[in-house]
Amino acid sequence: MILKLLLVISVIAIVYFFFIKKKPTINNSNNNPQKDDIKNNDMVECHHCKIYCEISEAILSDAKYYCSNECLEKN
């Protein structure tokens, strides 16, 4: 009896994992990498002085990141 129950459960599990469970899809779009899953601690390069700073501290202007107001005003 237990053997039959284990066999039924294993058949259901095999059917689930091979046919029902969705497989992850691969996103091959050519989007801007800065728009994809940006986190607060990611580092971006200043357009003017080329140093890296955290995105949460950076200033975004005209789709370019700047580390400070001074660098923003120089461009």
PQR file of N, CA, C, O and H, with PARSE charges and radii, in Angstrom:
ATOM      1  N   MET A   1       0.821  -1.194   0.000 -0.4000 1.5000
ATOM      2  CA  MET A   1       0.000   0.000   0.000 -0.0000 2.0000
ATOM      3  C   MET A   1       0.866   1.260   0.000  0.5500 1.7000
ATOM      4  O   MET A   1       0.608   2.194  -0.759 -0.5500 1.4000
ATOM      5  N   ILE A   2       1.884   1.284   0.844 -0.4000 1.5000
ATOM      6  CA  ILE A   2       2.767   2.449   0.918 -0.0000 2.0000
ATOM      7  C   ILE A   2       3.551   2.588  -0.381  0.5500 1.7000
ATOM      8  O   ILE A   2       3.795   3.702  -0.844 -0.5500 1.4000
ATOM      9  H   ILE A   2       2.093   0.525   1.461  0.4000 1.0000
ATOM     10  N   LEU A   3       3.944   1.468  -0.965 -0.4000 1.5000
ATOM     11  CA  LEU A   3       4.686   1.508  -2.228 -0.0000 2.0000
ATOM     12  C   LEU A   3       3.836   2.116  -3.339  0.5500 1.7000
ATOM     13  O   LEU A   3       4.341   2.903  -4.141 -0.5500 1.4000
ATOM     14  H   LEU A   3       3.746   0.563  -0.589  0.4000 1.0000
ATOM     15  N   LYS A   4       2.568   1.766  -3.396 -0.4000 1.5000
ATOM     16  CA  LYS A   4       1.667   2.344  -4.393 -0.0000 2.0000
ATOM     17  C   LYS A   4       1.499   3.842  -4.169  0.5500 1.7000
ATOM     18  O   LYS A   4       1.475   4.610  -5.130 -0.5500 1.4000
ATOM     19  H   LYS A   4       2.159   1.127  -2.745  0.4000 1.0000
ATOM     20  N   LEU A   5       1.381   4.268  -2.914 -0.4000 1.5000
ATOM     21  CA  LEU A   5       1.244   5.690  -2.590 -0.0000 2.0000
ATOM     22  C   LEU A   5       2.496   6.464  -3.000  0.5500 1.7000
ATOM     23  O   LEU A   5       2.382   7.544  -3.579 -0.5500 1.4000
ATOM     24  H   LEU A   5       1.400   3.644  -2.133  0.4000 1.0000
ATOM     25  N   LEU A   6       3.669   5.943  -2.716 -0.4000 1.5000
ATOM     26  CA  LEU A   6       4.917   6.587  -3.118 -0.0000 2.0000
ATOM     27  C   LEU A   6       5.046   6.654  -4.641  0.5500 1.7000
ATOM     28  O   LEU A   6       5.546   7.645  -5.173 -0.5500 1.4000
ATOM     29  H   LEU A   6       3.761   5.065  -2.246  0.4000 1.0000
ATOM     30  N   LEU A   7       4.610   5.633  -5.333 -0.4000 1.5000
ATOM     31  CA  LEU A   7       4.653   5.613  -6.788 -0.0000 2.0000
ATOM     32  C   LEU A   7       3.734   6.674  -7.373  0.5500 1.7000
ATOM     33  O   LEU A   7       4.120   7.361  -8.320 -0.5500 1.4000
ATOM     34  H   LEU A   7       4.204   4.828  -4.900  0.4000 1.0000
ATOM     35  N   VAL A   8       2.541   6.825  -6.839 -0.4000 1.5000
ATOM     36  CA  VAL A   8       1.597   7.833  -7.308 -0.0000 2.0000
ATOM     37  C   VAL A   8       2.158   9.232  -7.042  0.5500 1.7000
ATOM     38  O   VAL A   8       2.084  10.097  -7.914 -0.5500 1.4000
ATOM     39  H   VAL A   8       2.228   6.267  -6.070  0.4000 1.0000
ATOM     40  N   ILE A   9       2.709   9.462  -5.867 -0.4000 1.5000
ATOM     41  CA  ILE A   9       3.286  10.766  -5.539 -0.0000 2.0000
ATOM     42  C   ILE A   9       4.464  11.084  -6.450  0.5500 1.7000
ATOM     43  O   ILE A   9       4.601  12.223  -6.896 -0.5500 1.4000
ATOM     44  H   ILE A   9       2.769   8.759  -5.158  0.4000 1.0000
ATOM     45  N   SER A  10       5.305  10.119  -6.734 -0.4000 1.5000
ATOM     46  CA  SER A  10       6.452  10.362  -7.609 -0.0000 2.0000
ATOM     47  C   SER A  10       6.011  10.646  -9.045  0.5500 1.7000
ATOM     48  O   SER A  10       6.615  11.480  -9.718 -0.5500 1.4000
ATOM     49  H   SER A  10       5.194   9.193  -6.371  0.4000 1.0000
ATOM     50  N   VAL A  11       4.977   9.969  -9.518 -0.4000 1.5000
ATOM     51  CA  VAL A  11       4.466  10.238 -10.870 -0.0000 2.0000
ATOM     52  C   VAL A  11       3.890  11.654 -10.941  0.5500 1.7000
ATOM     53  O   VAL A  11       4.116  12.368 -11.917 -0.5500 1.4000
ATOM     54  H   VAL A  11       4.486   9.291  -8.971  0.4000 1.0000
ATOM     55  N   ILE A  12       3.155  12.054  -9.923 -0.4000 1.5000
ATOM     56  CA  ILE A  12       2.594  13.415  -9.884 -0.0000 2.0000
ATOM     57  C   ILE A  12       3.716  14.446  -9.853  0.5500 1.7000
ATOM     58  O   ILE A  12       3.638  15.466 -10.538 -0.5500 1.4000
ATOM     59  H   ILE A  12       2.971  11.473  -9.130  0.4000 1.0000
ATOM     60  N   ALA A  13       4.764  14.190  -9.060 -0.4000 1.5000
ATOM     61  CA  ALA A  13       5.894  15.123  -8.978 -0.0000 2.0000
ATOM     62  C   ALA A  13       6.616  15.229 -10.326  0.5500 1.7000
ATOM     63  O   ALA A  13       6.990  16.328 -10.737 -0.5500 1.4000
ATOM     64  H   ALA A  13       4.827  13.362  -8.503  0.4000 1.0000
ATOM     65  N   ILE A  14       6.812  14.122 -11.004 -0.4000 1.5000
ATOM     66  CA  ILE A  14       7.481  14.140 -12.309 -0.0000 2.0000
ATOM     67  C   ILE A  14       6.657  14.913 -13.329  0.5500 1.7000
ATOM     68  O   ILE A  14       7.203  15.713 -14.088 -0.5500 1.4000
ATOM     69  H   ILE A  14       6.508  13.229 -10.670  0.4000 1.0000
ATOM     70  N   VAL A  15       5.358  14.683 -13.355 -0.4000 1.5000
ATOM     71  CA  VAL A  15       4.484  15.408 -14.279 -0.0000 2.0000
ATOM     72  C   VAL A  15       4.519  16.895 -13.969  0.5500 1.7000
ATOM     73  O   VAL A  15       4.561  17.714 -14.888 -0.5500 1.4000
ATOM     74  H   VAL A  15       4.914  14.032 -12.739  0.4000 1.0000
ATOM     75  N   TYR A  16       4.504  17.259 -12.697 -0.4000 1.5000
ATOM     76  CA  TYR A  16       4.532  18.669 -12.312 -0.0000 2.0000
ATOM     77  C   TYR A  16       5.826  19.334 -12.774  0.5500 1.7000
ATOM     78  O   TYR A  16       5.781  20.384 -13.414 -0.5500 1.4000
ATOM     79  H   TYR A  16       4.470  16.595 -11.951  0.4000 1.0000
ATOM     80  N   PHE A  17       6.965  18.746 -12.462 -0.4000 1.5000
ATOM     81  CA  PHE A  17       8.241  19.388 -12.768 -0.0000 2.0000
ATOM     82  C   PHE A  17       8.554  19.424 -14.265  0.5500 1.7000
ATOM     83  O   PHE A  17       9.248  20.334 -14.719 -0.5500 1.4000
ATOM     84  H   PHE A  17       7.002  17.893 -11.942  0.4000 1.0000
ATOM     85  N   PHE A  18       8.069  18.475 -15.027 -0.4000 1.5000
ATOM     86  CA  PHE A  18       8.388  18.465 -16.452 -0.0000 2.0000
ATOM     87  C   PHE A  18       7.374  19.193 -17.317  0.5500 1.7000
ATOM     88  O   PHE A  18       7.733  19.701 -18.379 -0.5500 1.4000
ATOM     89  H   PHE A  18       7.505  17.735 -14.658  0.4000 1.0000
ATOM     90  N   PHE A  19       6.121  19.257 -16.895 -0.4000 1.5000
ATOM     91  CA  PHE A  19       5.099  19.796 -17.783 -0.0000 2.0000
ATOM     92  C   PHE A  19       4.374  21.033 -17.243  0.5500 1.7000
ATOM     93  O   PHE A  19       3.974  21.894 -18.026 -0.5500 1.4000
ATOM     94  H   PHE A  19       5.829  18.844 -16.032  0.4000 1.0000
ATOM     95  N   ILE A  20       4.202  21.134 -15.953 -0.4000 1.5000
ATOM     96  CA  ILE A  20       3.378  22.211 -15.412 -0.0000 2.0000
ATOM     97  C   ILE A  20       4.213  23.393 -14.929  0.5500 1.7000
ATOM     98  O   ILE A  20       3.846  24.541 -15.180 -0.5500 1.4000
ATOM     99  H   ILE A  20       4.527  20.435 -15.317  0.4000 1.0000
ATOM    100  N   LYS A  21       5.305  23.147 -14.254 -0.4000 1.5000
ATOM    101  CA  LYS A  21       6.122  24.211 -13.682 -0.0000 2.0000
ATOM    102  C   LYS A  21       6.692  25.085 -14.796  0.5500 1.7000
ATOM    103  O   LYS A  21       7.276  24.590 -15.760 -0.5500 1.4000
ATOM    104  H   LYS A  21       5.604  22.215 -14.049  0.4000 1.0000
ATOM    105  N   LYS A  22       6.506  26.408 -14.640 -0.4000 1.5000
ATOM    106  CA  LYS A  22       6.995  27.335 -15.650 -0.0000 2.0000
ATOM    107  C   LYS A  22       8.501  27.489 -15.532  0.5500 1.7000
ATOM    108  O   LYS A  22       9.046  27.592 -14.433 -0.5500 1.4000
ATOM    109  H   LYS A  22       6.032  26.810 -13.857  0.4000 1.0000
ATOM    110  N   LYS A  23       9.154  27.503 -16.662 -0.4000 1.5000
ATOM    111  CA  LYS A  23      10.591  27.685 -16.697 -0.0000 2.0000
ATOM    112  C   LYS A  23      10.901  29.172 -16.794  0.5500 1.7000
ATOM    113  O   LYS A  23      10.145  29.914 -17.421 -0.5500 1.4000
ATOM    114  H   LYS A  23       8.711  27.419 -17.555  0.4000 1.0000
ATOM    115  N   PRO A  24      11.993  29.622 -16.190 -0.5600 1.5000
ATOM    116  CA  PRO A  24      12.333  31.050 -16.272  0.2800 2.0000
ATOM    117  C   PRO A  24      12.658  31.440 -17.710  0.5500 1.7000
ATOM    118  O   PRO A  24      13.291  30.690 -18.453 -0.5500 1.4000
ATOM    119  N   THR A  25      12.209  32.628 -18.074 -0.4000 1.5000
ATOM    120  CA  THR A  25      12.467  33.109 -19.421 -0.0000 2.0000
ATOM    121  C   THR A  25      13.699  33.993 -19.425  0.5500 1.7000
ATOM    122  O   THR A  25      13.992  34.673 -18.442 -0.5500 1.4000
ATOM    123  H   THR A  25      11.695  33.237 -17.471  0.4000 1.0000
ATOM    124  N   ILE A  26      14.407  33.978 -20.522 -0.4000 1.5000
ATOM    125  CA  ILE A  26      15.602  34.796 -20.681 -0.0000 2.0000
ATOM    126  C   ILE A  26      15.205  36.046 -21.435  0.5500 1.7000
ATOM    127  O   ILE A  26      14.619  35.975 -22.515 -0.5500 1.4000
ATOM    128  H   ILE A  26      14.169  33.425 -21.321  0.4000 1.0000
ATOM    129  N   ASN A  27      15.529  37.201 -20.854 -0.4000 1.5000
ATOM    130  CA  ASN A  27      15.200  38.483 -21.465 -0.0000 2.0000
ATOM    131  C   ASN A  27      16.407  38.967 -22.260  0.5500 1.7000
ATOM    132  O   ASN A  27      17.402  39.393 -21.674 -0.5500 1.4000
ATOM    133  H   ASN A  27      16.005  37.258 -19.977  0.4000 1.0000
ATOM    134  N   ASN A  28      16.332  38.907 -23.579 -0.4000 1.5000
ATOM    135  CA  ASN A  28      17.434  39.311 -24.446 -0.0000 2.0000
ATOM    136  C   ASN A  28      17.186  40.657 -25.089  0.5500 1.7000
ATOM    137  O   ASN A  28      17.625  40.891 -26.215 -0.5500 1.4000
ATOM    138  H   ASN A  28      15.523  38.561 -24.055  0.4000 1.0000
ATOM    139  N   SER A  29      16.495  41.543 -24.406 -0.4000 1.5000
ATOM    140  CA  SER A  29      16.226  42.853 -24.994 -0.0000 2.0000
ATOM    141  C   SER A  29      17.459  43.721 -24.900  0.5500 1.7000
ATOM    142  O   SER A  29      18.292  43.531 -24.014 -0.5500 1.4000
ATOM    143  H   SER A  29      16.138  41.354 -23.491  0.4000 1.0000
ATOM    144  N   ASN A  30      17.581  44.666 -25.801 -0.4000 1.5000
ATOM    145  CA  ASN A  30      18.720  45.568 -25.849 -0.0000 2.0000
ATOM    146  C   ASN A  30      18.397  46.884 -25.161  0.5500 1.7000
ATOM    147  O   ASN A  30      18.645  47.955 -25.715 -0.5500 1.4000
ATOM    148  H   ASN A  30      16.904  44.820 -26.521  0.4000 1.0000
ATOM    149  N   ASN A  31      17.849  46.809 -23.961 -0.4000 1.5000
ATOM    150  CA  ASN A  31      17.511  48.009 -23.208 -0.0000 2.0000
ATOM    151  C   ASN A  31      18.764  48.623 -22.626  0.5500 1.7000
ATOM    152  O   ASN A  31      19.817  47.988 -22.563 -0.5500 1.4000
ATOM    153  H   ASN A  31      17.647  45.939 -23.511  0.4000 1.0000
ATOM    154  N   ASN A  32      18.634  49.858 -22.206 -0.4000 1.5000
ATOM    155  CA  ASN A  32      19.725  50.547 -21.544 -0.0000 2.0000
ATOM    156  C   ASN A  32      20.022  49.841 -20.231  0.5500 1.7000
ATOM    157  O   ASN A  32      19.112  49.679 -19.417 -0.5500 1.4000
ATOM    158  H   ASN A  32      17.779  50.373 -22.258  0.4000 1.0000
ATOM    159  N   PRO A  33      21.269  49.410 -19.988 -0.5600 1.5000
ATOM    160  CA  PRO A  33      21.543  48.663 -18.761  0.2800 2.0000
ATOM    161  C   PRO A  33      21.348  49.490 -17.500  0.5500 1.7000
ATOM    162  O   PRO A  33      21.180  48.921 -16.422 -0.5500 1.4000
ATOM    163  N   GLN A  34      21.366  50.815 -17.602 -0.4000 1.5000
ATOM    164  CA  GLN A  34      21.160  51.638 -16.428 -0.0000 2.0000
ATOM    165  C   GLN A  34      19.701  51.614 -15.995  0.5500 1.7000
ATOM    166  O   GLN A  34      19.411  51.952 -14.847 -0.5500 1.4000
ATOM    167  H   GLN A  34      21.502  51.277 -18.479  0.4000 1.0000
ATOM    168  N   LYS A  35      18.784  51.235 -16.852 -0.4000 1.5000
ATOM    169  CA  LYS A  35      17.369  51.189 -16.509 -0.0000 2.0000
ATOM    170  C   LYS A  35      16.965  49.848 -15.924  0.5500 1.7000
ATOM    171  O   LYS A  35      15.869  49.729 -15.375 -0.5500 1.4000
ATOM    172  H   LYS A  35      19.019  50.961 -17.784  0.4000 1.0000
ATOM    173  N   ASP A  36      17.810  48.840 -16.024 -0.4000 1.5000
ATOM    174  CA  ASP A  36      17.464  47.495 -15.580 -0.0000 2.0000
ATOM    175  C   ASP A  36      17.897  47.266 -14.139  0.5500 1.7000
ATOM    176  O   ASP A  36      19.091  47.176 -13.852 -0.5500 1.4000
ATOM    177  H   ASP A  36      18.700  48.937 -16.470  0.4000 1.0000
ATOM    178  N   ASP A  37      16.937  47.172 -13.242 -0.4000 1.5000
ATOM    179  CA  ASP A  37      17.174  46.774 -11.852 -0.0000 2.0000
ATOM    180  C   ASP A  37      18.288  47.576 -11.192  0.5500 1.7000
ATOM    181  O   ASP A  37      19.259  46.995 -10.707 -0.5500 1.4000
ATOM    182  H   ASP A  37      15.968  47.245 -13.475  0.4000 1.0000
ATOM    183  N   ILE A  38      18.167  48.869 -11.166 -0.4000 1.5000
ATOM    184  CA  ILE A  38      19.145  49.707 -10.509 -0.0000 2.0000
ATOM    185  C   ILE A  38      18.852  49.708  -9.017  0.5500 1.7000
ATOM    186  O   ILE A  38      17.719  49.939  -8.597 -0.5500 1.4000
ATOM    187  H   ILE A  38      17.378  49.340 -11.560  0.4000 1.0000
ATOM    188  N   LYS A  39      19.871  49.449  -8.229 -0.4000 1.5000
ATOM    189  CA  LYS A  39      19.738  49.437  -6.780 -0.0000 2.0000
ATOM    190  C   LYS A  39      20.406  50.680  -6.216  0.5500 1.7000
ATOM    191  O   LYS A  39      21.215  51.313  -6.895 -0.5500 1.4000
ATOM    192  H   LYS A  39      20.792  49.261  -8.570  0.4000 1.0000
ATOM    193  N   ASN A  40      20.075  51.034  -4.982 -0.4000 1.5000
ATOM    194  CA  ASN A  40      20.605  52.251  -4.373 -0.0000 2.0000
ATOM    195  C   ASN A  40      22.109  52.205  -4.161  0.5500 1.7000
ATOM    196  O   ASN A  40      22.745  53.259  -4.128 -0.5500 1.4000
ATOM    197  H   ASN A  40      19.417  50.520  -4.431  0.4000 1.0000
ATOM    198  N   ASN A  41      22.694  51.045  -4.019 -0.4000 1.5000
ATOM    199  CA  ASN A  41      24.123  50.973  -3.774 -0.0000 2.0000
ATOM    200  C   ASN A  41      24.932  50.702  -5.046  0.5500 1.7000
ATOM    201  O   ASN A  41      26.131  50.440  -4.953 -0.5500 1.4000
ATOM    202  H   ASN A  41      22.178  50.189  -4.045  0.4000 1.0000
ATOM    203  N   ASP A  42      24.324  50.755  -6.208 -0.4000 1.5000
ATOM    204  CA  ASP A  42      25.053  50.604  -7.456 -0.0000 2.0000
ATOM    205  C   ASP A  42      25.918  51.832  -7.691  0.5500 1.7000
ATOM    206  O   ASP A  42      25.574  52.939  -7.278 -0.5500 1.4000
ATOM    207  H   ASP A  42      23.349  50.968  -6.283  0.4000 1.0000
ATOM    208  N   MET A  43      27.032  51.622  -8.352 -0.4000 1.5000
ATOM    209  CA  MET A  43      27.960  52.708  -8.610 -0.0000 2.0000
ATOM    210  C   MET A  43      27.805  53.173 -10.063  0.5500 1.7000
ATOM    211  O   MET A  43      27.656  52.361 -10.976 -0.5500 1.4000
ATOM    212  H   MET A  43      27.311  50.722  -8.687  0.4000 1.0000
ATOM    213  N   VAL A  44      27.842  54.500 -10.254 -0.4000 1.5000
ATOM    214  CA  VAL A  44      27.778  55.082 -11.592 -0.0000 2.0000
ATOM    215  C   VAL A  44      28.942  56.053 -11.742  0.5500 1.7000
ATOM    216  O   VAL A  44      29.459  56.585 -10.760 -0.5500 1.4000
ATOM    217  H   VAL A  44      27.963  55.160  -9.512  0.4000 1.0000
ATOM    218  N   GLU A  45      29.342  56.271 -12.990 -0.4000 1.5000
ATOM    219  CA  GLU A  45      30.474  57.142 -13.279 -0.0000 2.0000
ATOM    220  C   GLU A  45      29.992  58.563 -13.536  0.5500 1.7000
ATOM    221  O   GLU A  45      29.022  58.778 -14.263 -0.5500 1.4000
ATOM    222  H   GLU A  45      28.922  55.839 -13.788  0.4000 1.0000
ATOM    223  N   CYS A  46      30.677  59.530 -12.935 -0.4000 1.5000
ATOM    224  CA  CYS A  46      30.372  60.930 -13.160 -0.0000 2.0000
ATOM    225  C   CYS A  46      30.748  61.280 -14.596  0.5500 1.7000
ATOM    226  O   CYS A  46      31.834  60.927 -15.055 -0.5500 1.4000
ATOM    227  H   CYS A  46      31.465  59.355 -12.345  0.4000 1.0000
ATOM    228  N   HIS A  47      29.866  61.965 -15.300 -0.4000 1.5000
ATOM    229  CA  HIS A  47      30.109  62.299 -16.700 -0.0000 2.0000
ATOM    230  C   HIS A  47      31.263  63.293 -16.858  0.5500 1.7000
ATOM    231  O   HIS A  47      31.944  63.289 -17.883 -0.5500 1.4000
ATOM    232  H   HIS A  47      28.984  62.252 -14.926  0.4000 1.0000
ATOM    233  N   HIS A  48      31.484  64.129 -15.868 -0.4000 1.5000
ATOM    234  CA  HIS A  48      32.512  65.159 -15.979 -0.0000 2.0000
ATOM    235  C   HIS A  48      33.879  64.689 -15.469  0.5500 1.7000
ATOM    236  O   HIS A  48      34.856  64.708 -16.219 -0.5500 1.4000
ATOM    237  H   HIS A  48      30.931  64.132 -15.035  0.4000 1.0000
ATOM    238  N   CYS A  49      33.956  64.272 -14.211 -0.4000 1.5000
ATOM    239  CA  CYS A  49      35.261  63.960 -13.619 -0.0000 2.0000
ATOM    240  C   CYS A  49      35.612  62.471 -13.639  0.5500 1.7000
ATOM    241  O   CYS A  49      36.717  62.100 -13.243 -0.5500 1.4000
ATOM    242  H   CYS A  49      33.163  64.257 -13.602  0.4000 1.0000
ATOM    243  N   LYS A  50      34.704  61.621 -14.087 -0.4000 1.5000
ATOM    244  CA  LYS A  50      34.928  60.186 -14.281 -0.0000 2.0000
ATOM    245  C   LYS A  50      35.174  59.401 -12.999  0.5500 1.7000
ATOM    246  O   LYS A  50      35.718  58.298 -13.059 -0.5500 1.4000
ATOM    247  H   LYS A  50      33.806  61.923 -14.408  0.4000 1.0000
ATOM    248  N   ILE A  51      34.790  59.939 -11.836 -0.4000 1.5000
ATOM    249  CA  ILE A  51      34.877  59.136 -10.619 -0.0000 2.0000
ATOM    250  C   ILE A  51      33.559  58.405 -10.430  0.5500 1.7000
ATOM    251  O   ILE A  51      32.546  58.761 -11.032 -0.5500 1.4000
ATOM    252  H   ILE A  51      34.348  60.835 -11.788  0.4000 1.0000
ATOM    253  N   TYR A  52      33.582  57.391  -9.595 -0.4000 1.5000
ATOM    254  CA  TYR A  52      32.378  56.602  -9.339 -0.0000 2.0000
ATOM    255  C   TYR A  52      31.772  57.003  -8.000  0.5500 1.7000
ATOM    256  O   TYR A  52      32.484  57.220  -7.020 -0.5500 1.4000
ATOM    257  H   TYR A  52      34.405  57.102  -9.105  0.4000 1.0000
ATOM    258  N   CYS A  53      30.454  57.095  -7.978 -0.4000 1.5000
ATOM    259  CA  CYS A  53      29.731  57.378  -6.741 -0.0000 2.0000
ATOM    260  C   CYS A  53      28.455  56.541  -6.739  0.5500 1.7000
ATOM    261  O   CYS A  53      28.014  56.030  -7.768 -0.5500 1.4000
ATOM    262  H   CYS A  53      29.876  56.919  -8.775  0.4000 1.0000
ATOM    263  N   GLU A  54      27.879  56.423  -5.541 -0.4000 1.5000
ATOM    264  CA  GLU A  54      26.647  55.637  -5.441 -0.0000 2.0000
ATOM    265  C   GLU A  54      25.513  56.347  -6.161  0.5500 1.7000
ATOM    266  O   GLU A  54      25.438  57.575  -6.172 -0.5500 1.4000
ATOM    267  H   GLU A  54      28.237  56.839  -4.705  0.4000 1.0000
ATOM    268  N   ILE A  55      24.641  55.564  -6.756 -0.4000 1.5000
ATOM    269  CA  ILE A  55      23.551  56.128  -7.542 -0.0000 2.0000
ATOM    270  C   ILE A  55      22.577  56.912  -6.666  0.5500 1.7000
ATOM    271  O   ILE A  55      21.909  57.830  -7.143 -0.5500 1.4000
ATOM    272  H   ILE A  55      24.702  54.565  -6.747  0.4000 1.0000
ATOM    273  N   SER A  56      22.497  56.550  -5.390 -0.4000 1.5000
ATOM    274  CA  SER A  56      21.602  57.281  -4.496 -0.0000 2.0000
ATOM    275  C   SER A  56      22.132  58.685  -4.196  0.5500 1.7000
ATOM    276  O   SER A  56      21.356  59.568  -3.831 -0.5500 1.4000
ATOM    277  H   SER A  56      23.039  55.805  -5.003  0.4000 1.0000
ATOM    278  N   GLU A  57      23.431  58.901  -4.345 -0.4000 1.5000
ATOM    279  CA  GLU A  57      24.035  60.206  -4.098 -0.0000 2.0000
ATOM    280  C   GLU A  57      24.293  60.986  -5.392  0.5500 1.7000
ATOM    281  O   GLU A  57      24.629  62.169  -5.335 -0.5500 1.4000
ATOM    282  H   GLU A  57      24.061  58.184  -4.642  0.4000 1.0000
ATOM    283  N   ALA A  58      24.146  60.358  -6.532 -0.4000 1.5000
ATOM    284  CA  ALA A  58      24.442  60.999  -7.807 -0.0000 2.0000
ATOM    285  C   ALA A  58      23.294  61.905  -8.245  0.5500 1.7000
ATOM    286  O   ALA A  58      22.153  61.758  -7.807 -0.5500 1.4000
ATOM    287  H   ALA A  58      23.873  59.397  -6.578  0.4000 1.0000
ATOM    288  N   ILE A  59      23.638  62.847  -9.126 -0.4000 1.5000
ATOM    289  CA  ILE A  59      22.656  63.779  -9.686 -0.0000 2.0000
ATOM    290  C   ILE A  59      22.449  63.387 -11.139  0.5500 1.7000
ATOM    291  O   ILE A  59      23.413  63.289 -11.899 -0.5500 1.4000
ATOM    292  H   ILE A  59      24.564  62.966  -9.482  0.4000 1.0000
ATOM    293  N   LEU A  60      21.208  63.165 -11.530 -0.4000 1.5000
ATOM    294  CA  LEU A  60      20.878  62.767 -12.883 -0.0000 2.0000
ATOM    295  C   LEU A  60      20.382  63.981 -13.652  0.5500 1.7000
ATOM    296  O   LEU A  60      19.411  64.625 -13.253 -0.5500 1.4000
ATOM    297  H   LEU A  60      20.425  63.245 -10.913  0.4000 1.0000
ATOM    298  N   SER A  61      21.061  64.295 -14.770 -0.4000 1.5000
ATOM    299  CA  SER A  61      20.658  65.428 -15.598 -0.0000 2.0000
ATOM    300  C   SER A  61      20.933  65.077 -17.054  0.5500 1.7000
ATOM    301  O   SER A  61      22.051  64.700 -17.406 -0.5500 1.4000
ATOM    302  H   SER A  61      21.850  63.773 -15.094  0.4000 1.0000
ATOM    303  N   ASP A  62      19.921  65.199 -17.894 -0.4000 1.5000
ATOM    304  CA  ASP A  62      20.028  64.880 -19.321 -0.0000 2.0000
ATOM    305  C   ASP A  62      20.566  63.459 -19.540  0.5500 1.7000
ATOM    306  O   ASP A  62      21.415  63.239 -20.404 -0.5500 1.4000
ATOM    307  H   ASP A  62      19.013  65.505 -17.608  0.4000 1.0000
ATOM    308  N   ALA A  63      20.073  62.517 -18.766 -0.4000 1.5000
ATOM    309  CA  ALA A  63      20.436  61.099 -18.851 -0.0000 2.0000
ATOM    310  C   ALA A  63      21.914  60.864 -18.578  0.5500 1.7000
ATOM    311  O   ALA A  63      22.478  59.877 -19.048 -0.5500 1.4000
ATOM    312  H   ALA A  63      19.384  62.696 -18.065  0.4000 1.0000
ATOM    313  N   LYS A  64      22.556  61.766 -17.817 -0.4000 1.5000
ATOM    314  CA  LYS A  64      23.961  61.619 -17.423 -0.0000 2.0000
ATOM    315  C   LYS A  64      24.035  61.813 -15.916  0.5500 1.7000
ATOM    316  O   LYS A  64      23.320  62.633 -15.340 -0.5500 1.4000
ATOM    317  H   LYS A  64      22.097  62.569 -17.435  0.4000 1.0000
ATOM    318  N   TYR A  65      24.917  61.039 -15.292 -0.4000 1.5000
ATOM    319  CA  TYR A  65      25.082  61.123 -13.843 -0.0000 2.0000
ATOM    320  C   TYR A  65      26.266  62.023 -13.507  0.5500 1.7000
ATOM    321  O   TYR A  65      27.297  62.006 -14.179 -0.5500 1.4000
ATOM    322  H   TYR A  65      25.498  60.373 -15.760  0.4000 1.0000
ATOM    323  N   TYR A  66      26.086  62.815 -12.437 -0.4000 1.5000
ATOM    324  CA  TYR A  66      27.134  63.693 -11.938 -0.0000 2.0000
ATOM    325  C   TYR A  66      27.309  63.445 -10.454  0.5500 1.7000
ATOM    326  O   TYR A  66      26.343  63.134  -9.757 -0.5500 1.4000
ATOM    327  H   TYR A  66      25.248  62.828 -11.891  0.4000 1.0000
ATOM    328  N   CYS A  67      28.543  63.579  -9.958 -0.4000 1.5000
ATOM    329  CA  CYS A  67      28.811  63.298  -8.548 -0.0000 2.0000
ATOM    330  C   CYS A  67      28.456  64.477  -7.651  0.5500 1.7000
ATOM    331  O   CYS A  67      28.179  64.286  -6.467 -0.5500 1.4000
ATOM    332  H   CYS A  67      29.327  63.832 -10.524  0.4000 1.0000
ATOM    333  N   SER A  68      28.461  65.698  -8.197 -0.4000 1.5000
ATOM    334  CA  SER A  68      28.174  66.876  -7.369 -0.0000 2.0000
ATOM    335  C   SER A  68      27.589  67.981  -8.234  0.5500 1.7000
ATOM    336  O   SER A  68      27.556  67.881  -9.461 -0.5500 1.4000
ATOM    337  H   SER A  68      28.686  65.853  -9.159  0.4000 1.0000
ATOM    338  N   ASN A  69      27.130  69.030  -7.578 -0.4000 1.5000
ATOM    339  CA  ASN A  69      26.603  70.199  -8.307 -0.0000 2.0000
ATOM    340  C   ASN A  69      27.708  70.914  -9.085  0.5500 1.7000
ATOM    341  O   ASN A  69      27.442  71.491 -10.139 -0.5500 1.4000
ATOM    342  H   ASN A  69      27.157  69.112  -6.581  0.4000 1.0000
ATOM    343  N   GLU A  70      28.936  70.886  -8.583 -0.4000 1.5000
ATOM    344  CA  GLU A  70      30.048  71.532  -9.274 -0.0000 2.0000
ATOM    345  C   GLU A  70      30.289  70.890 -10.632  0.5500 1.7000
ATOM    346  O   GLU A  70      30.482  71.585 -11.630 -0.5500 1.4000
ATOM    347  H   GLU A  70      29.153  70.418  -7.726  0.4000 1.0000
ATOM    348  N   CYS A  71      30.278  69.567 -10.667 -0.4000 1.5000
ATOM    349  CA  CYS A  71      30.467  68.867 -11.948 -0.0000 2.0000
ATOM    350  C   CYS A  71      29.290  69.108 -12.878  0.5500 1.7000
ATOM    351  O   CYS A  71      29.468  69.198 -14.093 -0.5500 1.4000
ATOM    352  H   CYS A  71      30.122  69.002  -9.857  0.4000 1.0000
ATOM    353  N   LEU A  72      28.108  69.212 -12.330 -0.4000 1.5000
ATOM    354  CA  LEU A  72      26.933  69.481 -13.138 -0.0000 2.0000
ATOM    355  C   LEU A  72      27.006  70.860 -13.759  0.5500 1.7000
ATOM    356  O   LEU A  72      26.653  71.029 -14.926 -0.5500 1.4000
ATOM    357  H   LEU A  72      27.963  69.138 -11.343  0.4000 1.0000
ATOM    358  N   GLU A  73      27.461  71.856 -12.997 -0.4000 1.5000
ATOM    359  CA  GLU A  73      27.545  73.226 -13.503 -0.0000 2.0000
ATOM    360  C   GLU A  73      28.671  73.408 -14.520  0.5500 1.7000
ATOM    361  O   GLU A  73      28.593  74.293 -15.373 -0.5500 1.4000
ATOM    362  H   GLU A  73      27.747  71.718 -12.049  0.4000 1.0000
ATOM    363  N   LYS A  74      29.726  72.576 -14.440 -0.4000 1.5000
ATOM    364  CA  LYS A  74      30.850  72.704 -15.387 -0.0000 2.0000
ATOM    365  C   LYS A  74      30.473  72.215 -16.769  0.5500 1.7000
ATOM    366  O   LYS A  74      31.142  72.571 -17.739 -0.5500 1.4000
ATOM    367  H   LYS A  74      29.790  71.858 -13.747  0.4000 1.0000
ATOM    368  N   ASN A  75      29.441  71.422 -16.896 -0.4000 1.5000
ATOM    369  CA  ASN A  75      29.043  70.905 -18.218 -0.0000 2.0000
ATOM    370  C   ASN A  75      27.862  71.628 -18.751  0.5500 1.7000
ATOM    371  O   ASN A  75      27.395  71.324 -19.848 -0.5500 1.4000
ATOM    372  H   ASN A  75      28.898  71.133 -16.107  0.4000 1.0000
TER
END
